[in-house]
Amino acid sequence: MEPRFLLLSDVATELNVSDSQVYHMVRSGELPAIKVGGRGQWRVERARLEEYIQRKYAETAEWVRGNPLTERDPE
């Protein structure tokens, strides 16, 4: 069974980005997270990570539709 909450380092591994990039995403509110414990460690709920990924797929698809690939001039 997978854990419900992930460390920021686990999220970074899942997304193949740096820990600092995930920290920035959390602090900016782009990726929902909670602070737990007396030291205020960040945790990301797996379901929120999956929602984030789906949202990014939708945003990327919208961007691709608005920025079609143009054909290169034949050489």
C-alpha positions in Angstrom: 0.0 0.0 0.0 1.4 3.4 -1.0 1.6 6.1 1.7 -1.0 8.8 1.6 1.5 11.6 2.2 4.8 12.2 0.4 7.9 14.0 1.5 9.0 16.8 -0.8 12.0 14.7 -1.9 9.6 11.9 -2.9 7.6 14.4 -5.0 10.8 15.6 -6.6 11.7 12.0 -7.5 8.2 11.4 -8.9 8.4 14.5 -11.1 12.1 14.2 -11.9 12.8 17.7 -10.7 14.9 19.1 -7.8 13.8 19.3 -4.2 14.1 23.1 -4.4 11.8 23.2 -7.4 9.2 21.2 -5.4 9.6 23.5 -2.4 9.0 26.5 -4.6 5.9 24.9 -6.1 4.6 24.3 -2.6 5.5 27.7 -1.2 3.9 29.5 -4.2 0.7 27.5 -3.8 1.0 25.8 -7.2 1.2 22.4 -5.5 -1.1 22.0 -2.5 0.7 20.7 0.7 0.4 20.8 4.4 2.9 21.4 7.2 3.0 18.8 10.0 4.8 18.2 13.2 6.5 20.6 15.6 9.2 21.4 13.0 6.6 22.2 10.3 7.7 19.6 7.7 5.9 19.7 4.4 3.9 16.8 3.1 2.0 16.4 -0.2 -1.0 14.2 -0.3 -0.6 11.7 -3.1 -4.1 12.5 -4.5 -3.1 16.2 -4.7 0.0 15.3 -6.6 -2.0 13.2 -9.1 -4.5 16.2 -9.5 -1.5 18.5 -10.1 -0.1 16.2 -12.7 -3.5 16.0 -14.5 -3.8 19.8 -14.3 -0.4 20.1 -15.9 -1.4 17.7 -18.7 -4.4 19.8 -19.4 -2.4 23.1 -19.4 0.2 21.6 -21.7 -2.5 20.3 -24.1 -4.0 23.8 -24.2 -0.6 25.4 -24.8 0.1 22.9 -27.7 -3.3 23.7 -29.3 -2.5 27.4 -29.1 1.1 27.0 -30.4 0.9 24.6 -33.3 4.1 23.2 -34.8 4.9 24.9 -38.1 6.5 23.0 -40.9 10.1 23.9 -41.8 10.9 25.1 -45.2 12.0 22.2 -47.4 15.8 22.3 -48.1 
